[in-house]
Amino acid sequence: MTHISELTHGLAGLGLDLSAAQVALLDGYLALLAKWNQTYNLTAVRDEERMVSYHLLDSLSLVPRLDGGERLLDVGSGGGMPGIPAAIARPDLQVAVLDSNHKKTTFLRQAVIELGLSNVEVVTSRVELYRPDFRFDRITSRAFSELSEFVKLTRHLLAEGGQFLAMKGVYPYEEIASLPADVRVAAVETLVVPGLEAERHLVRAVLQ
């Protein structure tokens, strides 16, 4: 199965109807990630075939759940996940991908240029020091930190009525129990990622 066919099959499994141009952009992003990963160590997954499910489809499982809002912040984005795939799938969203690692944001800037992603801003900063002129409707992370730390470091960036969307592996019982009293978990959704034999969950949390 080629990358395109595996990706197309996976998109159908996620219920995402993307254009051929969007699928081509996702494939182009995957190729850039694999190329730069040889020297920049963007991900521990080296095999491009595994990257389709582990990175692209896993990131895209967030997209059907991005209901409401116009601005998305991806914290600790690393190689651009889930922010870049989400931006490709949702060109109507304004997406900021943030990482403190200069090598990783160098890659992200190059990817944004080569893929022509006008709805993506790359930010090199520690998240607690990031002070934009606006706030975000949705703040997500895929492998950034435990929930309590994630909320602590990003709460100044969340718009009124906004949500934290933390992508996790197994159900994070202990992390949820450690959240501060003014943070409420609105839902924990099970994510089924085509081709990925691992537990995945999405934690929706809000400030009370």
N, C-alpha and C positions, 0 to 999 in steps of 0.2 A: 504493500500500500504506500503510495507516494505521500509526501507531506500534505499536498493539496487535498487529496482524497481523504486522508485521515482527518484533516482539519474540517473538511466539509461534512464528513460523517459525524464528527464530534459536535459541530455547530447544530446539526439537526437534533442530536441528543440533548443539547442544552435548550432547544427551542428558539435558537437565534437565526433569524433570516437576514443574512448579510449579502451584499452585492458581490459580484465577481471582483470588482476593484478593491473592496474591503478585504476579501480573502487574500488577494494578491499582496496587499499591504501587510497583512499578518504574516504571510510567508516571507516577505522581504525583511520584516523585523526579525523573524527567526533566523534567517541567514546572517544578518548583521550580528545578532547575539552570539551565534556559533563562531563567527569569524573573530570577533573581538574577544571572546572568551578564551581563546588560545593564548593571549598575552595579558589580559586584564583580570582574569579570574572573577568573572561576573556571576557565575553559578557553578555549583559542584556537579551539575548534570552536564556531561560532555557530549552525549549522543544526541544528534539532532532529532531522531525519531522520538526519543523519550521526552525531548523538550516540548513536543506538540501537546502531549497530555499533561506533563508536569508543570509546564509554564503557560502555554497559550490557553489551553482549555480550562485549566485551573483558574487562571486570571479571569477568563471570560465568564465563568460561572457566577461572578459578581454582577455582571451586566444586567440580567433580568431583575435584579434586586435594587438597582439604582433608581428607584421611583422617587420623583420629586427633587427639586433643586437644579441648579445650573452649574455649580462649582464643586469639583471633587479634588481632594488632596490625598495623594499617595505618599505616606510617610515611610522613610527607609526603603525607598523604591528599588535600590540596588541596580539590577539590570533593566528596570522599568516595569516591574510587575507588582500589582495588576494595572497600573496606570496607563501604560502605552497600549496594551490590547483593548482596554476599556475606551480609550480615546479614539481608537480606530473604529470600534463597534458603535460608538456614540459620538459622532462628529458634532452634535449639538451641545455636548458638554465642554466646559472649560476645565482642563485638567492640569494640576500642578504636580510634578513628580519631584520629590525632595529627597536628597541624600547628602550626608556630610562628607562622603568620600569623593575626592576630586576626580579620580580615575573613572569612577562609575558615572559621574555627571558629565564627564567629557564624552563618554560613550553615548549617554542619553542625548546630549546636544547634537552629536553627529547623526544619531538615528532620527531625531526630529527633523533635521535638515534634509537628510536623504529620502525620508518617507513623506516629506512635505506636510507635516502635522501642524497646521496653523492653530489648532486648539490646545496645544500642549506648551506649558512653560516649565523649564528645568530650573530647579533651585538648588544651589550648593550651600547648605547651612545645617547647623544643628537645629532641630525642630523647635526647641525651647527658645531659640534666639530669633526665629523667623517672625517678622512683624509686617505682613502685607497691609495694604490699605483697605482690605476687605476680609470677610470671613467666609468659611466654606460650609455648604449645605451638607456635604458628606465627607467624612475623613476616614480613610481606610489604611490598613497595613496588612502585609501578608506574612512577614517573618521579622517583625520589628522588635517586639518586646512583649512582656506579660501585659494583660489588660489594664491593671491598675497603673502601671508606668505609662502605657500608651495614652490613657485618658489624662493623666497628670501632665504630660508633656505637650498635649495638643489642645487642651480644653480652651485655651485663649484664642484658638483659631476656629472654633465651631460657631456657626451662625445660630441665632435664636431659632429654635424649632428643628435644628439640625440633628444628625445622627452619626455616631461612631459605628463603623462597619469593620469589625476585626475578623480577618480570615484565619481560622485555626484548624488544627488537625483533629485529634480526639476531643470529645466534649470537655471543655475546660472548667470542670466543677470548682476546683480550688481557686482558679483565677477569678471566676465570677464571685466567689465568696469573699475575696479580698478587695473587691471594689469599694470605694468610699461611699458613704451613706447618701450623698447627693447624686449618685449615678444609678440609674435604673436600667436593668436589662429588659428591653422591650420584647425580644425574641431571640431564640437560638435556632437557626435553620440548618438542616442537614443538606449538604451540597453533594450531589452525585455528579462526578466528573468522568465523562467517557474515557476509558482507557487507563484510568488511575485507580489502582487497587489499594486505596488508603482512605481512612476516615477523614472527612472534611466538614467543617462547620462554619457558619457565619454568625457572629454575635452582633446583634443590633443593640446599641446602648444609647441612652439619652441623659441629658442633665436635667435634674428635677428642680 
